[in-house]
Amino acid sequence: MIDIDVYKDWGTFTLDVRLHHQGGILGLLGASGCGKSKTLQCIAGIETPDKGRVTVGTRTLFDSNEHINVPVQQRRVGYLFQHYALFPNMSVEDNIRCGVRTAASQDEARRIVRSMMERLRLTGLEKQKPAELSGGQQQRVALARILVNEPDILLLDEPFSALDSYLKEKVMTELKDLLQQFPKDVILVTHSRDEAYQLCQSIAVLDGGRVSACAPTRQLFADPQSKAAALLTGCKNIAAAKKVGPDKVFVPDWQVTLETQRPVGDDLCAVGIRGHAFTAADGENAWPIVVTEEIEQPFEWIVKFRYRSQAAGTPDLWWRFAKPDRPAELPDMLSVPGDAILLLYR
């Protein structure tokens, strides 16, 4: 269990994060500069908050009211940096041994290192230097060095940013398997919705130093609640909206009224519609459209369009569908199910 309530003002940027995570892998999803890495640094003790509290399990790592600030080396926090921070002049075995608790004897340290190398499938690479390893192998060595110290929490800061795109899928699968063997809490920082969706049980969206939304992963994608969360989870069609009935909204930019099939809150500020939600049929929320552009991608089509009555100067909407689903002729009307309309409140 992790409880984070930290506030820090750097003058040009303010971090004000409140999070409670019951267990498993928590993703911090957000654009560059939103405070993801700063949050990790506050947990690890690299940054000291101006005020707040950080607890991991039953241990309090920081509490400004109680004047508690556990030193970095005593926090039992495993921190995997973006570029792994391996010692280039040391072998794999020696890099891992650096992470072993200082109280361990030489024989115990060798046993711990050997056991961890077997667990992370590094046997046979003992004498290799980091430059001789693949990106995935370097990541496993860095994780092994962290895990031999038996941390209470594991912090992963953009763990795939140092990898070429063609390696990411393979390494992501390997990391997912490894993390399933780690019985404690994990926080993963990423700006990739795909990484967050595949690896995390829950996701917190950070925007401007604050938590914009936090929920179990599937729930967050289905109902992001905030404009920042909708955008970061891949929604291309977002516009300001206002409530005009118990289950109806009006979108001024699009000049359409949409039925949502569920109650609309009074504090609604926008709606979102994912590109795959539209259908070429005269169904719910059907409105005339004008196609403005067609974009062919390897496995799908993107059709950009505007509602016939749409306000001038507003962005086109996106309709996406798999290549086999392309109609013989593009329609002049699109509909969207009411339950596919994302209601956004901040």
C-alpha positions as CSV (number, residue, x, y, z in Angstrom):
1,M,0.0,0.0,0.0
2,I,1.3,3.5,-0.9
3,D,0.0,6.8,0.4
4,I,1.4,10.0,-1.2
5,D,0.4,13.5,-0.2
6,V,3.2,15.9,-1.3
7,Y,3.5,19.6,-2.1
8,K,6.6,21.3,-3.4
9,D,7.0,24.6,-5.1
10,W,10.1,25.1,-7.3
11,G,9.0,28.6,-8.3
12,T,8.5,27.8,-12.0
13,F,6.6,24.5,-11.2
14,T,4.5,23.3,-8.4
15,L,3.9,19.7,-7.5
16,D,0.7,18.9,-5.5
17,V,0.0,15.2,-5.7
18,R,-2.4,13.1,-3.6
19,L,-2.5,9.4,-4.3
20,H,-3.6,6.2,-2.5
21,H,-2.7,2.9,-4.1
22,Q,-3.8,-0.4,-2.5
23,G,-1.3,-2.6,-4.3
24,G,0.1,-3.9,-7.6
25,I,1.5,-1.8,-10.4
26,L,0.4,1.9,-10.4
27,G,1.1,3.9,-13.6
28,L,1.8,7.6,-13.6
29,L,0.7,8.7,-17.1
30,G,1.3,12.2,-18.4
31,A,3.0,14.5,-20.9
32,S,6.6,15.6,-20.4
33,G,7.1,18.1,-17.6
34,C,3.8,17.2,-15.8
35,G,5.6,16.0,-12.5
36,K,5.8,12.2,-13.0
37,S,9.5,11.9,-12.3
38,K,9.4,14.6,-9.5
39,T,6.8,12.4,-7.8
40,L,9.1,9.4,-7.8
41,Q,12.0,11.6,-6.6
42,C,9.8,12.7,-3.6
43,I,9.1,9.0,-2.8
44,A,12.8,8.1,-3.1
45,G,14.0,11.0,-1.0
46,I,15.9,12.6,-3.9
47,E,13.6,15.6,-3.6
48,T,12.3,16.8,-0.2
49,P,8.7,18.1,-0.3
50,D,7.8,21.4,1.3
51,K,5.1,19.6,3.2
52,G,3.1,16.4,3.1
53,R,3.5,12.7,3.9
54,V,4.8,9.6,2.1
55,T,4.1,6.1,3.5
56,V,4.9,2.7,2.0
57,G,3.2,-0.2,3.7
58,T,3.6,0.4,7.5
59,R,6.7,2.6,7.1
60,T,6.5,6.4,7.0
61,L,9.3,7.8,4.8
62,F,8.4,11.5,5.1
63,D,6.1,13.5,7.3
64,S,6.5,17.2,7.5
65,N,4.3,17.5,10.6
66,E,6.2,14.8,12.5
67,H,9.6,16.0,11.2
68,I,10.3,12.6,9.6
69,N,12.5,12.4,6.6
70,V,14.2,9.0,6.2
71,P,17.5,9.2,4.4
72,V,17.6,7.9,0.8
73,Q,19.8,4.9,1.6
74,Q,17.4,3.8,4.4
75,R,14.2,4.1,2.5
76,R,14.4,0.6,0.9
77,V,13.2,2.1,-2.4
78,G,14.4,0.5,-5.7
79,Y,14.7,3.1,-8.4
80,L,15.2,2.1,-12.1
81,F,16.4,5.2,-13.9
82,Q,15.6,5.8,-17.6
83,H,19.1,4.8,-18.8
84,Y,19.6,2.1,-16.1
85,A,22.8,3.8,-14.6
86,L,24.9,0.7,-14.9
87,F,28.7,1.0,-14.2
88,P,30.2,0.7,-17.7
89,N,33.6,-0.5,-16.5
90,M,32.2,-3.3,-14.4
91,S,30.9,-6.8,-15.3
92,V,27.3,-7.9,-15.1
93,E,28.1,-9.8,-11.9
94,D,29.9,-6.9,-10.3
95,N,27.1,-4.5,-11.2
96,I,24.6,-6.7,-9.5
97,R,26.8,-7.3,-6.5
98,C,26.8,-3.5,-5.9
99,G,23.2,-3.8,-4.9
100,V,23.6,-6.5,-2.2
101,R,23.1,-5.4,1.4
102,T,26.4,-4.3,3.0
103,A,25.7,-6.7,5.9
104,A,25.9,-9.7,3.7
105,S,29.1,-11.9,3.8
106,Q,31.1,-12.5,0.6
107,D,29.7,-16.0,0.3
108,E,26.2,-14.8,0.9
109,A,26.6,-12.0,-1.6
110,R,27.8,-14.5,-4.2
111,R,24.8,-16.8,-3.5
112,I,22.4,-13.9,-3.7
113,V,23.9,-12.6,-7.0
114,R,23.9,-16.1,-8.5
115,S,20.3,-16.7,-7.5
116,M,19.1,-13.4,-8.9
117,M,20.9,-13.9,-12.2
118,E,19.2,-17.3,-12.6
119,R,15.8,-15.7,-11.8
120,L,16.3,-12.9,-14.4
121,R,17.8,-15.2,-17.0
122,L,21.2,-13.6,-16.9
123,T,23.3,-16.8,-16.4
124,G,26.2,-16.9,-18.8
125,L,26.6,-13.2,-18.9
126,E,28.5,-12.8,-15.7
127,K,31.7,-11.4,-17.2
128,Q,30.1,-9.2,-19.9
129,K,30.2,-5.4,-19.7
130,P,27.0,-3.3,-20.2
131,A,28.1,-2.2,-23.6
132,E,28.2,-5.8,-24.8
133,L,24.5,-6.4,-23.8
134,S,21.2,-5.8,-25.6
135,G,18.9,-3.2,-24.3
136,G,16.7,-5.8,-22.7
137,Q,19.6,-7.5,-21.0
138,Q,20.8,-4.1,-19.6
139,Q,17.4,-3.5,-18.2
140,R,17.4,-7.0,-16.5
141,V,20.8,-6.3,-15.0
142,A,19.7,-3.0,-13.6
143,L,16.6,-4.7,-12.1
144,A,18.7,-7.5,-10.7
145,R,20.9,-4.9,-8.9
146,I,17.8,-3.3,-7.4
147,L,16.0,-6.5,-6.4
148,V,19.0,-8.1,-4.6
149,N,18.5,-5.3,-2.0
150,E,14.9,-6.5,-1.4
151,P,13.2,-3.1,-1.7
152,D,9.8,-2.3,-0.2
153,I,8.7,-0.5,-3.4
154,L,10.0,-0.4,-7.0
155,L,10.0,2.8,-9.0
156,L,10.4,2.6,-12.8
157,D,11.1,5.9,-14.6
158,E,10.3,5.6,-18.3
159,P,11.9,2.0,-18.4
160,F,11.5,1.7,-22.2
161,S,12.8,5.2,-23.3
162,A,16.3,3.9,-23.9
163,L,15.1,1.1,-26.3
164,D,14.6,1.2,-30.0
165,S,10.9,0.9,-30.9
166,Y,11.3,-2.6,-32.4
167,L,12.7,-3.9,-29.1
168,K,10.0,-2.4,-26.8
169,E,7.3,-5.0,-27.3
170,K,9.7,-7.9,-26.4
171,V,11.2,-6.1,-23.4
172,M,7.8,-5.0,-22.2
173,T,6.6,-8.6,-22.2
174,E,9.7,-9.7,-20.3
175,L,9.3,-6.9,-17.7
176,K,5.6,-7.7,-17.2
177,D,6.6,-11.3,-16.4
178,L,9.3,-10.1,-14.0
179,L,7.0,-7.7,-12.2
180,Q,4.5,-10.5,-11.6
181,Q,7.2,-12.2,-9.5
182,F,7.7,-9.0,-7.4
183,P,5.3,-9.2,-4.4
184,K,5.4,-5.6,-3.4
185,D,4.3,-2.2,-4.8
186,V,5.5,-0.8,-8.1
187,I,5.1,2.7,-9.6
188,L,5.8,3.0,-13.3
189,V,6.2,6.4,-15.0
190,T,5.4,6.7,-18.6
191,H,4.0,9.0,-21.3
192,S,2.8,6.0,-23.4
193,R,-0.8,4.9,-23.0
194,D,0.1,1.5,-24.5
195,E,2.8,0.8,-21.8
196,A,0.4,1.9,-19.1
197,Y,-2.5,-0.2,-20.3
198,Q,-0.4,-3.3,-20.7
199,L,1.6,-3.2,-17.5
200,C,-0.5,-1.3,-14.9
201,Q,-3.5,-2.4,-12.7
202,S,-4.3,1.3,-12.0
203,I,-3.3,4.6,-13.6
204,A,-3.0,8.1,-12.2
205,V,-3.0,10.8,-14.9
206,L,-0.8,13.8,-14.0
207,D,-1.5,17.2,-15.5
208,G,0.4,20.4,-14.5
209,G,1.7,18.8,-11.3
210,R,-1.6,17.5,-10.1
211,V,-3.6,14.3,-10.4
212,S,-6.3,14.8,-13.0
213,A,-7.8,11.3,-12.8
214,C,-7.0,8.0,-11.0
215,A,-8.8,4.7,-11.5
216,P,-8.3,1.0,-12.4
217,T,-6.8,0.9,-15.9
218,R,-9.8,-0.5,-17.8
219,Q,-12.1,1.9,-16.0
220,L,-9.9,4.9,-16.7
221,F,-9.9,4.2,-20.5
222,A,-13.7,3.6,-20.5
223,D,-14.5,6.7,-18.4
224,P,-11.5,9.0,-18.2
225,Q,-13.5,11.8,-16.4
226,S,-11.1,14.6,-17.3
227,K,-9.9,16.2,-20.5
228,A,-6.3,15.5,-19.8
229,A,-7.1,11.8,-19.1
230,A,-9.2,11.5,-22.3
231,L,-6.4,13.1,-24.4
232,L,-3.7,10.9,-22.9
233,T,-5.7,7.7,-23.4
234,G,-6.0,8.5,-27.1
235,C,-9.2,10.3,-27.6
236,K,-8.9,12.5,-30.7
237,N,-12.4,14.2,-30.5
238,I,-12.7,16.4,-27.5
239,A,-14.8,19.6,-27.3
240,A,-16.4,21.9,-24.8
241,A,-20.0,21.0,-23.9
242,K,-22.8,21.9,-21.6
243,K,-25.6,20.0,-20.0
244,V,-29.1,20.7,-21.6
245,G,-31.0,17.8,-20.0
246,P,-30.7,15.0,-17.5
247,D,-29.0,12.9,-20.2
248,K,-28.3,15.4,-23.0
249,V,-25.4,17.7,-23.8
250,F,-24.9,20.4,-26.4
251,V,-21.5,20.8,-28.1
252,P,-21.2,24.4,-29.4
253,D,-18.2,23.7,-31.7
254,W,-20.0,20.9,-33.4
255,Q,-23.4,22.5,-33.2
256,V,-25.0,19.1,-32.2
257,T,-27.0,17.8,-29.3
258,L,-26.1,14.3,-28.1
259,E,-28.0,11.9,-25.9
260,T,-25.7,10.1,-23.5
261,Q,-27.9,7.3,-22.0
262,R,-26.7,8.2,-18.5
263,P,-27.0,11.1,-16.1
264,V,-25.0,14.2,-16.9
265,G,-23.5,16.1,-14.0
266,D,-24.0,19.8,-13.6
267,D,-20.3,20.5,-13.7
268,L,-19.8,19.0,-17.1
269,C,-17.2,20.9,-19.1
270,A,-16.5,18.8,-22.2
271,V,-17.2,15.6,-24.0
272,G,-15.0,13.1,-25.9
273,I,-15.7,10.6,-28.6
274,R,-13.1,8.0,-29.6
275,G,-12.5,7.6,-33.3
276,H,-13.6,3.9,-33.3
277,A,-17.0,4.8,-31.7
278,F,-18.6,6.2,-34.9
279,T,-20.7,4.0,-37.2
280,A,-22.0,4.5,-40.7
281,A,-25.6,4.0,-39.8
282,D,-28.7,6.0,-39.1
283,G,-28.6,5.1,-35.4
284,E,-28.2,7.0,-32.1
285,N,-26.9,10.6,-32.3
286,A,-26.9,10.5,-36.1
287,W,-25.9,13.8,-37.8
288,P,-25.0,14.7,-41.4
289,I,-21.3,15.1,-42.0
290,V,-18.9,16.3,-44.7
291,V,-15.7,14.2,-45.3
292,T,-12.6,16.4,-45.4
293,E,-9.7,14.0,-45.6
294,E,-8.9,10.3,-45.9
295,I,-5.6,8.9,-44.4
296,E,-4.6,5.3,-45.2
297,Q,-2.5,3.6,-42.5
298,P,-1.0,0.0,-42.5
299,F,-4.1,-1.6,-40.9
300,E,-6.8,1.0,-40.7
301,W,-8.3,4.1,-42.3
302,I,-8.6,7.5,-40.7
303,V,-11.4,9.6,-42.1
304,K,-11.5,13.2,-41.0
305,F,-14.9,14.9,-41.2
306,R,-17.0,17.9,-40.0
307,Y,-20.6,18.0,-39.0
308,R,-22.6,19.9,-41.6
309,S,-23.6,22.6,-39.1
310,Q,-20.1,22.7,-37.4
311,A,-18.8,26.1,-36.4
312,A,-16.1,27.5,-38.7
313,G,-12.5,27.4,-37.5
314,T,-13.1,24.4,-35.2
315,P,-11.0,21.2,-35.6
316,D,-12.1,18.3,-37.8
317,L,-13.3,15.1,-36.1
318,W,-11.6,11.7,-36.6
319,W,-13.4,8.4,-37.5
320,R,-11.2,5.3,-37.5
321,F,-11.9,1.8,-38.7
322,A,-10.1,-1.3,-39.8
323,K,-9.3,-1.7,-43.5
324,P,-11.7,-4.6,-44.1
325,D,-14.5,-2.5,-42.6
326,R,-14.3,0.3,-45.2
327,P,-17.6,0.9,-46.9
328,A,-17.9,1.0,-50.7
329,E,-18.9,4.6,-50.4
330,L,-18.2,6.9,-47.4
331,P,-21.5,7.9,-45.8
332,D,-22.9,11.4,-45.5
333,M,-24.1,10.7,-41.9
334,L,-22.4,9.2,-38.8
335,S,-23.9,8.0,-35.6
336,V,-22.4,7.3,-32.2
337,P,-23.9,5.3,-29.3
338,G,-24.8,7.4,-26.2
339,D,-22.8,5.2,-23.9
340,A,-19.7,5.9,-26.1
341,I,-19.8,9.6,-25.3
342,L,-17.2,10.4,-22.7
343,L,-18.4,12.9,-20.1
344,L,-15.5,15.1,-18.9
345,Y,-15.7,17.3,-15.8
346,R,-12.3,19.0,-15.5
